């Protein structure tokens, strides 16, 4: 696991479809469902007629955490859901990146959201750990 300025990353050595399946399973195990899915490759082809590497953006949501956050500060909805990206760096090398909810605390100064962000980060760290164990 690597920490970047925006989130957590890991590399999976598998094909894109297998990586996506593993990510979805690991998210589910930590209580996250995927509300949105953006296929960047397909969108680039359709809108710009540009060939782009396999790349997806998943909008992951843990309903109890989202409820707590939105009840505390409704404006936090602008930062939800938690984005997870999968991108093919090279054949058989998939970069998985997960947003760091604690980084979002720099955007919205609401101290009572900190416990929610901390729990979300812990869960997303467990997602990365599960991916790295396989």
C-alpha positions as CSV (number, residue, x, y, z in Angstrom):
1,X,0.0,0.0,0.0
2,X,1.2,3.4,-0.9
3,X,-0.1,6.8,0.4
4,X,-0.4,9.6,-2.1
5,X,-1.6,13.1,-1.6
6,X,-5.2,12.0,-2.5
7,X,-5.4,8.5,-1.4
8,X,-4.2,4.9,-1.1
9,X,-2.8,2.9,-3.9
10,X,-1.8,-0.6,-4.7
11,X,-0.9,-2.6,-7.9
12,X,-2.6,-5.8,-8.8
13,X,-0.8,-8.2,-11.1
14,X,-3.8,-9.6,-13.1
15,X,-6.0,-8.6,-15.9
16,X,-8.4,-5.7,-15.7
17,X,-11.6,-7.7,-15.3
18,X,-10.2,-9.9,-12.5
19,X,-8.9,-6.8,-10.7
20,X,-12.3,-5.2,-10.9
21,X,-13.9,-8.3,-9.5
22,X,-11.4,-8.4,-6.6
23,X,-11.9,-4.7,-5.9
24,X,-15.7,-5.1,-5.8
25,X,-15.5,-8.1,-3.5
26,X,-13.0,-6.3,-1.1
27,X,-15.2,-3.2,-1.0
28,X,-18.3,-5.3,-0.3
29,X,-16.5,-7.1,2.6
30,X,-16.0,-3.7,4.2
31,X,-19.6,-2.6,3.7
32,X,-19.2,-0.6,0.6
33,X,-21.4,-0.8,-2.5
34,X,-20.8,0.8,-5.8
35,X,-23.4,3.5,-6.7
36,X,-21.7,4.7,-9.8
37,X,-19.4,3.4,-12.4
38,X,-17.7,5.4,-15.1
39,X,-15.9,3.6,-17.9
40,X,-13.4,6.2,-18.9
41,X,-12.1,4.2,-21.8
42,X,-15.6,3.8,-23.3
43,X,-16.4,7.4,-22.7
44,X,-13.2,8.7,-24.4
45,X,-13.9,6.5,-27.4
46,X,-17.5,7.5,-27.7
47,X,-17.1,11.3,-27.1
48,X,-13.6,11.9,-28.5
49,X,-12.9,8.9,-30.7
50,X,-9.7,8.4,-28.7
51,X,-8.3,5.1,-27.7
52,X,-7.5,5.1,-23.9
53,X,-6.2,2.4,-21.6
54,X,-8.7,0.5,-19.5
55,X,-9.8,2.9,-16.7
56,X,-12.8,2.9,-14.5
57,X,-14.0,5.2,-11.7
58,X,-16.2,3.5,-9.1
59,X,-18.3,5.6,-6.7
60,X,-18.2,3.5,-3.5
61,X,-20.6,4.1,-0.6
62,X,-20.9,2.7,2.9
63,X,-24.5,3.6,3.7
64,X,-24.1,3.8,7.5
65,X,-21.0,6.1,7.2
66,X,-22.7,8.2,4.5
67,X,-25.8,8.6,6.7
68,X,-23.6,9.7,9.7
69,X,-21.7,12.2,7.5
70,X,-24.7,13.7,5.8
71,X,-26.6,14.0,9.1
72,X,-23.6,15.8,10.6
73,X,-22.9,18.1,7.6
74,X,-25.2,17.9,4.6
75,X,-22.7,19.8,2.4
76,X,-20.4,16.8,2.7
77,X,-22.5,15.2,-0.1
78,X,-20.3,17.2,-2.5
79,X,-17.5,14.9,-1.5
80,X,-19.4,11.6,-1.7
81,X,-19.2,8.8,-2.7
82,X,-15.7,7.6,-2.1
83,X,-14.0,7.3,-5.5
84,X,-12.0,4.2,-6.4
85,X,-10.1,4.0,-9.6
86,X,-8.7,1.1,-11.6
87,X,-6.4,1.8,-14.4
88,X,-4.2,-0.5,-16.5
89,X,-0.6,0.7,-16.4
90,X,0.6,-2.2,-18.6
91,X,-0.9,-5.5,-19.5
92,X,-1.3,-7.5,-16.3
93,X,-0.5,-4.4,-14.1
94,X,-3.6,-2.7,-12.7
95,X,-3.2,0.4,-10.4
96,X,-6.0,0.6,-7.8
97,X,-6.4,3.9,-6.1
98,X,-8.8,4.8,-3.2
99,X,-9.6,8.3,-2.1
100,X,-8.4,9.1,1.5
101,X,-11.5,10.3,3.5
102,X,-9.1,12.1,5.9
103,X,-7.8,14.2,3.0
104,X,-11.4,15.4,2.5
105,X,-11.2,16.8,6.1
106,X,-8.9,19.4,4.7
107,X,-11.7,20.5,2.4
108,X,-14.5,20.6,4.9
109,X,-13.5,22.0,8.3
110,X,-16.1,20.1,10.4
111,X,-14.5,18.5,13.4
112,X,-17.5,16.2,14.2
113,X,-16.9,14.6,10.8
114,X,-13.4,13.4,11.8
115,X,-14.6,10.1,13.4
116,X,-16.6,9.2,10.3
117,X,-13.6,10.0,8.0
118,X,-11.3,8.0,10.3
119,X,-13.6,4.9,10.2
120,X,-14.0,5.2,6.4
121,X,-10.2,5.4,6.0
122,X,-9.7,2.3,8.2
123,X,-12.2,0.4,6.1
124,X,-10.6,1.4,2.9
125,X,-7.2,0.5,4.3
126,X,-8.6,-3.0,4.9
127,X,-9.8,-3.1,1.3
128,X,-6.2,-2.4,0.1
129,X,-4.8,-5.0,2.6
130,X,-7.3,-7.6,1.3
131,X,-6.3,-6.9,-2.3
132,X,-2.6,-7.2,-1.4
133,X,-3.1,-10.6,0.3
134,X,-4.6,-12.3,-2.8
